[in-house]
Amino acid sequence: MAVPEIFNCFPLTVFKDRLGLPQAYRHRLGERVVEAWQAGPKAGQDRRNAWTGDRNGAECLHHDPEFRDLFQALHLRLRQYLDALSVDNSRLDLFYTRAWGTLSERGQSIRRHRHNQSHISLVYYPLKGPGTGNLVFHDAEPANEFTPGLFEPHAQSAGLLTASSILNSEMVNLPVAEDDVVIFPSKAYHATEPNETELPRVSISTDVVVALKDAAGIEYVMPPVRHWRSAAAL
């Protein structure tokens, strides 16, 4: 008798690696985020919601010379991420468009969201201790959820689901540690767990836009930036 087969189609691929930056350097980067949080506005921050630099005028860390070594290391991992997807790096230009710090105190988290203004997103953890909360990915429309609400937490607590697995989950908890970088499509919904300690969780988020170096023969993908022209200049 033939054995039934299960085919898992269309995976979301998330890249994670340890950058290996010196502890003193990554802690200095974390301190820079803390300094920006202390000195700047606190829009969006409250008892449950973390501070994010992109909402508070601190979204250009990629132009800061002190962060240069970080962004060079991130570029290497971006290339490895594209290699994993069998994308030819040599055909593309990668542009850092925004980079900002986040700071989560005890009880704070970052709510589910995605970065609609970019193509690839990265998050790096210069300061992160145990218990400060992991990264969580959400699937807004799980392909296997054949009836709405089937994969929500209440279904398992009510015994409707006999086990939790990658086949019947609407969210995946990704453990992360200090010096980790995570790379994923910007359109992927993600969030963080609450920080359960007295130590802050500090991360640096970065958005990347991808453009072709040469658009000859290619209909889609962002055209080369050198071909762009301001409408106001006409």
N, C-alpha and C positions, 0 to 999 in steps of 0.2 A: 504493500500500500504506500502510495506517495505521501511524503511528509509535507504538510502545509508550509508555505514560505511567507515571510513577512518582509515587505520592501518599505524602507523608510525613505521618503522622497523629500527633496527640497530642504536641506538642512540650513540653519543659520550658522555660519562659521564665525567663531570668536577667537581671536589670537591673544595669547597671554605669554609674557616672558619676563624674566628678571633682567633689568638693565645693567646692574653691576656698577652703578655709580658710587663713588666713595661716600661713606656715611657722613663725613663732615660737609661735603658738598650738597647732598640731598637734604640734610637737615637745614642748611642755609637756605635752600629753595623753599623749604617749608616755613622757615622763619619769615621769608619775604611775603608769603601769603598771609601769615599771621599779622605782620606789620600793616599790610594793606587793609585787612579786616579791622584792626584796631583804629586806624587813622581815618578810614573812609566811611561812606554812608552804609546803612544796613537795610536797604530796600529788600523786601521779601523774606527777611529773617524774623522768626519768632520762636516760641518755645518748642515747636515741632519741626520747623523748617530751617535748613542750613543756610549759611551765608554763601552766596555765589558771586564771584567777581564780575561776571559778565553783566549782571544787573546793577553793578555799582561802580562802573567806570574803570574797571581794572581788567580789561579783556585783551591786552596787547603784550602779554609776556613774551611772545615770539619775537618782539623787537628789542627786548631787554638783553644787553650783552652778558649779564650774569647767567642767563638761561641758555646761552649758546650751546654748551656741551650737552645739555638735556635734549635740545631739538636736533642736534646732530645724531644722537643715539636713537631718537624717535624715528628719524628718517631711515636709518638702517632697518628698523623693525617694520616700518611701513613697506619697504621693499620686500621683506620676507613674507609679510601678510599677502601682498599681491602675488608673490611667487606661489604661495599655497593655493591661490585661486586660479593658477595658470594664466595670469595676466602678464603680458610683456611690459616690464617696467620701462624699457627703452623707448616705448611709444608714447609715454605719458609724462606730463609735468604735474608735480604735486605742490600745492600752495597751502601753507599755513594761513588761515584767514582770521582765526580768533584763538586766543589761549588765555585761560583765566584760572585762578585758584578757587577752591571751595573749602569751607571750614565747617565741620559739624561738631557741636558740643553735645554733651549728654542729652539724650532724648531726641536729638534732631536727626533728620534724614532728608534726602532729596526725593521728591515725589516723581512718579512715573512721567516721563517726557521723552521726546526725541528731538533731534537737531535738524529741522527741515531745511535750514539754509546751507547745509554742507553735504558732502558725499561720504566722507570717512571721519570717524571720531576716535579719539584716543583719550585714555585717562591714566595718569601716572600717580603713584602714591609715595611722596617723599617722607611723609610722617603718618604711620599707621600702626597702631598697636593691636593686640588681641582684644576682641570684644567691641571694637569700634564700628563694626558693621561691614557687610560684604556688598558686592555689586549684584544687582538682580536684573535679569532680562525678562521682559514680558512679551507674550504673543497675544496681540489684540484679537486675532481670529484663528485659534488653533485649528489646523486642518482636520484633525481627527475628532473634533468636538461636533458630533453629528446632531446634537440637540443643544440649544443655547443653555449655558449655565452648568453643563455636565461636569466641567473640569474645575469649577470654582471650589474653594476650600470647604464650603459647607457640604458639598456632595460627598467628600471623603469622610468628614466628621459624622455624617448621617449614615455611613455605611454603603452608600450607593457605589462608590469606588472601593474595590477590595485592596488596592495597593496604588502607590504613587510612583510613576516612572516617567521617562522622557516622552513616552507615547501619549500620556494623558495629563500633561502639565501645561498650565497657562503661564507659568513663570519658572525660571531656573535661577538658583542661587549660585553665584560664582565666587568661591573663596579667593580673596586677594590679600596680599601682605605688603609690607613696606618694600619699596623699590620695584614693585611689579608695574608693568604697563599692560593695558588691555586695549585692543583695537577691534572695531566692529563697524558695520555700515551705520551711517548717521540716522537712517530711517528706522533703526531698531529701537523699540521702546525699552527704556531702562530706568532704574531707580536705585536707591541704596537702602539698606537696612538702617534702623536707628542706631546711633552710637549709645552703647550701654555702659560706658566708662566715664571717668572724670577727665581723661586725656582727649584732646581734640583729634579728629580724623581730618587730615589735610590731603587734598588731591589737586592735581593740575589737569584740567581738561583742555583738549585741543581739537579744533575743527580743521578739516582739510577739504579743499576743492580740487578735483582732478580735471585736467584738460589735455586734449590731444596735442602732441607736438606737430603733427602733420595730419590734416583732416582729409587728405586726398583719398577718395574711394570709400570713406566712412560717413554714413548718414547721421549716426547718433554719437553720443558722448560729446562733452563740451568742446567746442572748437578752440583752436589755439588762441591764447590771449592776445598775441600780437596782431590778430585779425580784428580785434574788437575796436570799436570807435564810439566815443561819447556822442549821444544824440544831440547834446547841447553844442557840440563842435561843428555841426553841419550848418 
